Amino acid sequence: MYPVSQSVNYDRAATMFSPDGRLYQVEYASKIVAQGTTAVACKYNEGVIFAANKKISSKLLIPESIEKIFVVDDHILTLSAGLVGDARRLVGMARQKAQENRMYYEEPIQIENLVKEVSNINQVFTQYGGMRPFGVALIIGGVDKTGKRLFETEPSGALAEYHAIAIGKNKDKVMEFFEKEWKESISKANAIKLLMKALEKGLDEKEKIEYRNLEFMFIDSTQKFEHISLEEIKSSLSKKE
């Protein structure tokens, strides 16, 4: 029998299965995602809210230069966890697909269709030699004619739709929190509070959130994205439920 515990012969190529049915390169990519700063999103009664806590490693670093939330189209936003360079590449492909849809069909692309396109790209990079999987997971969501949509894509090419989702560090802890606290009728202000608490759950023990490192955006029934100001975030946190 092959020694199951030894991965050395099976982790050199993304296309090679181990005897126990694992693709080690894809698993390694998922480990990179798990090291990324936490990103969260949830549906609320009128739309979808996205939130990210940027990792600022130096006082000299300008927070606005760190990309965590990307605009794909007027009605679609995406959050990343993992390798930022890989995220930019995937987002670039997603933007191209969205623009092609507008040109060919003269209407915005449906979010589910775009997510499937991105997931197909991820999957291709696990199937052919000379490629490595993308070391990034994405939250893709927004509002289209089918309603509020929120998806997660993984390096393997897998996708799933959620009401509330987290990627990055301490994902399991944040998802457990969402399962207990998220409600379908949640208001925008309470959704902001929920996502703030979720970001705190994603921190290590001695870490603290700095407001200047936060980025919140939302899309509502107008199908246009907007930033949420720091003043609105603080105002929402101070409101009683």
ABEGO torsion letter per residue (X at the ends): XBBAABAAAAAABAABBBAAGBBAAAAAAAAAAAABBBBBBBBBAAEBBBBBBBBBABAABBAAABBABBBABAABBBBBBEBAAAAAAAAAAAAAAAAAAAAAAGBBBBAAAAAAAAAAAAAAAAABBGBBBBBBBBBBBEBBAAEBBBBBBBAAGBBBBBABBBBEBGAAAAAAAAAAABBAABBAAAAAAAAAAAAAAABBAABBBBAAABBBBBBBAAGBBBBBBAAAAAAAAABBX
